[in-house]
Amino acid sequence: MSESGLREATNISRRSFHQGVSSGILGSALTYLLARDLQASDGPGDRYQDLKPRDPHFDPKAKSVIHLFMNGGPSQMDLFDPKPMLDKHHGESYSDKIAGEVEFIKDAGALMRSPFKFARHGECGAPVSEVMPHLAGLVDDIAFIRSMHTTNLTHEPAVYLIQTGKMGPGRPTVGSWVVYGLGSENQNLPAYVVLDDPLGLPVNGVENWQAGFLPPTFQGTRFRSTGSPILNLKSEIDRPADVLHLEQDLINRLDQIHKHDRPGQPNLEARIASYGLAARMQLAATEALDVSRESVKTQEMYGIGRQPTDSYGRRCLIARRLVERGVRFVQLYINSHIWDTHTSLATELKSACDRTDRPIAALLNDLKQRGLFDTTLVVWGGEFGRLPIAQLPPDKNESKAGRDHNKNAFCTWMAGAGIKGGTTHGTTDELGLKAVENRVSVPDWHATILHLLGLHHDRLFIEQNGLKEKLTGVSEARVVKEILS
């Protein structure tokens, strides 16, 4: 071929080249490859790589969620589901009747009454234990679900199930599914923020907020509640704002060129997006997490500056500041599993409540005062409940008795956007062992959260290995409409 002919062939347009080879095997193969690249760079897949706001399936009640995860398994019959029959039959043997439901059978004791007193509160008359005096004043704003049940009585799989819908690692968490479906209203802050406890990670660690097989853009971002929100966020050298703007603009242009040449690379896209978000967060995150901007009265309401409420109160206040700024999903954790009261129930359960009761009540009140209660869904609960029998320590000292895990009954509650306050849904048997009426499964619970955000659980999916993967899996999930306003 002559030099001019070679130059002409080299300069041939993409359109004319494609037309020239569109017939035959070569044309078919090329069409497939071009379509794949276009889909990866401009098609539906790319729409779900970013955090831009997306339309819900139907009009939502809630714009954002604050998930107060009580890792460890709070005891339902000692908090929200009093059982007079436990008082009546206290000390009677019962472990032989539930041997298959006990994790540590050698430590199983007799039926055990609650060490705490209950009283009815609010116009709805909901019973609340004396260890939650602050939340007790807000029962008319809360819908209690007493009939939750799950499928495993061991922490790790039960936590995976409540967070991801399956009893194993590697799947997206509920927060990741929410931001995958809806994106975020604030592009200067992460859509999904995690406020874990400075004292340590919960069971399953960082897997509690992973994106699994969803694009990594949708995983949770950990914020520290004290000090710098995110390590290494700020530059070590102060530079003029104009210089920073030009630098970030140049980096963004180079990133887009690099991304365009490498279509269909979700990890690359997520990394580029995270760097861009980090640049925007330099101001936004620092401001959002600065609770010193709040009034002294507000800080005192949350219990900030005093023990044992300072840490959790600080994170509850930050959660309110984040949803106020358009963050879609905020999760709060406690270190390890402080609600796992195998021994010393009377002191350990009270300690867990002392750390969280005042801050949570303050959060609900603060959301109401600021007009955020009608757009924010607040969810409280753990991975399972506790048994009605005592679990004894090795020395068999009954004064140090606790309760073992119970997968057949536990209590959660919801408040805020779309929730019918003053509602109690479902019942357990007379001892609190099993949910017996209006039972609510974990998939039902997930479907209800999604429904309040305007998402249908069957329509929120991603195709994975030829399957439509969903948060609720293949279960016949049901929205708990009885607690909805």
N, C-alpha and C positions, 0 to 999 in steps of 0.2 A: 504494500500500500504506500502511495506517495505521502510526502510530509503534509501536503495540503489536505489529502484525503483523511489522514490520521487526525489532523486538527479538526476537520469537519465532523468526524465520527466522535471525537472527544467532546465537542461542543454540542452534540445533539441534545435536545431537550428531554427532560424526564417523560413528558407526555408523549412525544413522538416515538421515543424508545419503547415505552410501554405498549403503544399501539402496534409497533412493529413486531413485537413478540407475544402479543396477547393470545394468539392461537397456538395450540399444541401444548406439550408437556412443559416447555420452558415458560410459556406465558402463564400457565396455571400455577406453577411454582412461584413465579415472581409475584403474581397477584396475591397469593397466600402470604408471602413474606411482607409485602407492602401493607396489606390489611392488618397483619399482626402488629407491625411497627406503629401504624396509625392508631390502632386501638390502644396500644400501650402509651402513646404520647398525647393523643387528643380525644380518645374515646371515653366510654363510661368508666373504665378502670381509673382514669386520672381524676375524674370528678370525686372519687372516694379516697384520693390520696391526700387531700388538703383538709383544712379545718374551717373552710368557709361555711357559713350557715346554709343549711339545706331545709327544704320544706318537709314537714312531718307528713304522715299518711292522712291525718285528719286533725282538726283543731285541737290543740293540746290544752290541758289545764295548767301544767307546770312547764316552766322554762328551764329550770335547773333542779338539781338534786343534791342534798347533803346527806350522806350515808354515814351514820354513827355506828360503826361496826364494833359490837361488844364481844370480841374474840374470847372464847373460852366456854361459852354456854351458860348464860344467866339462868338462875333458878326461878322457874315460873311460879311455883307455889310459895315462894318467899318474897315475891315482888308484886305480881298483878293477878294471881289466880289462887286466892285463899281456899283451903280445903278443911272445913270443919271436921270431916271424917278422919283426918290425920290427928286432930286433937283427941278425938274419941278413941281411936285405936292405937295411939302412941305406945310404942314398946312391944306391940304384937309382932310375931314372926310373920314374914311375908316373902322373904328372899327366895324360898323354894318355889314360889308361884311364878317368879319372873327370872328364873335362872338364865334363860336364853337372852335376856335383855340387859344383863349386867356385865360390864367390862372386867371388873375386878371382883369375882364371885367370892374369893377367900376373905375379902374385907367387908362383905355385905352383912348388914345388921338388920334390926327390926324397923318397922314403920316409924317415921320421925316427924313430929309436928314442927311447924315453923317456929323459930325462936323469936319472931317479930310479930307485933300487933298490926292489924289492918283496920282501916277506917274508910268509910265511903265519902267521896268528895264530889263537888260540883253539882250541877243540876242533874247530870246523868247518873250520879250515885256510883261511879266506878270505884271499886276497892283498890287501894294502893297501900303498900307496906310503909311502916313508919320510917324506913331507911331512905325513902325518897320523898321528903316533905316538900321540896320545891316543885317537883314535877306534879305532885298531887294537886296543886292549885291550878293545873292547866288541863285536867282531864276532859273538859268540855271542848277542847281543841284537838283531841287525840282520838284516833280509831285503833283500838286494841284488837289484835288477832290472836286469840288464845289457842287456836286449833292447828297451829303449824306442826308439820311433821317432816322428817327427812328419812334417809335410807342407810345411814352409817353412823355408828356411835363412837368413831375414832376421829380425833381432831382434824388430822390432815385431809382425809377424803371428804369429811363433812364441810370443811372450810372451802375446799376446791368446789364442792357442789353449790354452796350458797353464793360463791363469787363468780363461778363460770358456767354452772349448769351441768357439769360433769365431775365425777369423782377422781380426777387425775390432772396432772400438769399439762401445759402446752396449749391451753385454750384461752380465748379472750375473756376478760372479766366483764361484768355488767357495765362498768364505767366505759370500757373500750367500745362495747356495742352501742352505747348511747351516743358517744361522740362520732362513731362511724356513721350512725344514722342521721345525726342532726348537725354535726359540726359545732362551731362556736360563734357566739355573738361578739367576742372580743379577740381580735387577732394579735394583740400585744401580750396576752397571757395564755398559758396552756388551757386547753378545753377541759382537761381532766387532771385535777390536782390532788395529790395525796399528802396528808398531814399525819405522818406517823409519829410515834412516841419517841422523844429523845432518849428514853430509858432502854429502848431496844425494839427490834422488829417483832411483828406478830408471827404466829405459826404460818409456815410456808413462805415467810419472808417477802421478797419483792415480787414473787409470783402472784401475789394478791392484786397487783395492778398491771400485769403484763397484757400485751395485745394479742398474744398467741399467733394464730395464722392470719389475723387481720394485718393490714399494713402497719408498720411500727410507729407511724405518726400518731396512732390512737392509744398508745399506752399511757399510763399515768405518769405525771411528773412530780417527783418528791420536792416539797418545799420545807425548809427548816423554819421552825416557829421562833427561833431566837438567832441573833446574829445575821449574817448574810443569808438570804433565802436560798440561794443556790451558790455553791462554791465556784470560784473562778469566773463569776458572771461579769464583774467589772474589770476594766483594763487597769493595769498597774500604773499607766502613764496618762495623765490628764491632757486631753487635746481639745482644741476649739470645736464647737458643734458643727461648723461648716466642714471642717476636715473630716470629722467622723461621718457626716452625711455623704461626702464624696467617696470616702473609703467604702462605706457600706453599699453605695450604689454600684461601684466598680465590682465589688465582690459578688453582688447579686447578678450582674451581667455575665460575669465569668461562670458563675454557677449555672445559669440558664443555658449557656453554650455547652458546658460540660454535660448537663442533663439531656439536652437535645440530641447529642451524639451518642447517648447511651440510654435509649428508651427501654421501658419495661423493667426498671431496676428500683423496686420499692425501698430497699435499704438506702440506696443513694438519695432518692427523693426525700426520705425521712430525715437523713442526715443534713441535707441542704436546708430543709424546712426548719430543723431544730436550730441550726446556726442562725438562720434569719430571725427565728423567734427569740433566741438568746439576745440578739442585738436589740430587738424591740423591748425585751423585758428589763433591760438595764435600768430603765426608769419605772416602768409599770409595776414590776414585781416588788421592787423595793418599797414603792409607795403603798401598794395593796397590803403588804404584810406589816406595815408600821403601825402597830396598835397604839403607839404613843400619841397618834393623831386623834385618838378618841378621847372623849371627856373622862375625867376622873370618875364621875358617877357611873358611866358605862363600864369602865374597867372594873370597878368594884362590884357591879352587878354580876359580871362573869366570874368573880373570884380571883381576878388577876392581882398578884402582889401578896397573896396569902397561900398558905398550904392547908390542905392538899390539892387545891383547885387551880393553882396558877397555870400549870402546863396545859391541862385540858381546857381551861377557860380561855387561855390565850389562843388555842387552836380553834375553839368554837367561834371566837370573835373574828379570827382571820377567815374562817369559812363564810361568815356573813359578809365580810368585806369583799370576798372573791365573787360570790354570787351576785352581789350588788354591782359588780363590774362586768358581769356577763359570762363568768366561768360556768360551764355547763354541768360539771359533775365534780363534787368535792367529797373525799373520803377521810374520815378520822379513825385512827387506830389507837389501841392501848398496847403497851408493851406485853410481849409474850401472850398469856391468856389469864388475866387477873380474875376473870369470872369463873375460872375452873376450880370451884370450891370443893375439892375432894375431902379436905379436912378443915376444921375450925371454921365452919360455915358462918357462925354467929359473928365472928370478927372479920373474916375475909370478905364476905359479901357486903358488910357495912363499909369496909374500907373502899371497895370498888364504887359503891354508891357515893361515898363522901367525896371521891375524886371527880365524879361526873354529874351528879344530880343538879347542883347549883348551875354549872356552866350550861347544861342542856336546857334547863328552864329559862335561863337568861337568853339563850339563842332563840328560843321560840318567841319570847316576849319582844326581843329586839327586832326580829323579822316582822312581827305584827306592828310595832311602832313605826317602822320605816316603810310600810306598805309593800313588803316583800313576801309576806306570808301567803298571799293569794297566787304567787307565781313560783314559789319554792316548795318542793316536796322534801320533807325531813323523814328519814327512815331510821329506825332503831331496832337492833336485834343481833343475836349471835348465830352460831351454826347449829345448835341443838339446845335441849333443856336438861333438867336434872330429874333423878328418880325420887319417889316418895320415901324410899327406905334410907336408913343411915349407912354411910360408909365409914368404917371405923379405922383409926390409925393402928399401926402395928402393936402398940401397947394396949389396944382395946379401950382406951379412955373415952367414954361417951361424951365428956365435956368438949372434946376436940373433934366430934363427928362432923362429917360433911355429906355430900351427895355425889353419887356417880353419874355418868353421862346417861342421857335419855334421848333416843332418836324419835320416839313415838309422840312426843308432845313438847312444844315450847311456845313461847309468847314473843311476838314482835309488835311494834306499833308504827303507825304513820301519822303525820300531821302536815297541815299546810295545803298546798294547791290541790284542789279537787277532792279533798278528804272530808267526809262527814264526821265532824267532831262529836265527841260524846257517845261514840259507838263502841260496842264490844261484840265482836264476831266470833262465833264458834265456841265450843265447850270441850272440856276434858272430862274424863270419868271422875267418880267421887274422890279418888285418891290423887288425881293429877298424873296418872301413869300414861294414859293414851288420849289422843284427840278423838272424840266420838261423834261430834255433830258439826256440820259445815266445815269439814276438814280442808285445810289449805296446804298444798304441796309447795315445794320450792319452785317448780316451774310456774305454778299459779302466782306466786309472789313476784317472780320476775315479770310475768305477763302483765301484772297490775302496774308495776313501776313503768314499764314501757308504754302501757295504755295512757297513763297520766301525762306522758310526754308526747302523746300524739302518734305513737308508733304501734303498729300491729305486730305482735310477736311472730306471726307466720310470714309476714312480708319483710321482716328485717333479717336478711340472710346474705351469705357470700357463698359462691360456688367453690367447693374445695374437693378435688379429686372426683369430680362428677356428682358430688352431693351438695345439697343446699344445707349448709351448716347454719344453725340458729342458736340463740341463747337458750331457748326452751327445748332444743333437741327435737326428738320425735314424740315427746310426751303430749298428751291431750291437755294442754295448759288451758286454764280458765281464769279470766279476769274476775277478781273478787269485787263485783259491782256493789255488794251490800255495804261496803265502807266508803263508797264514792258519793259525793254530793250531787 
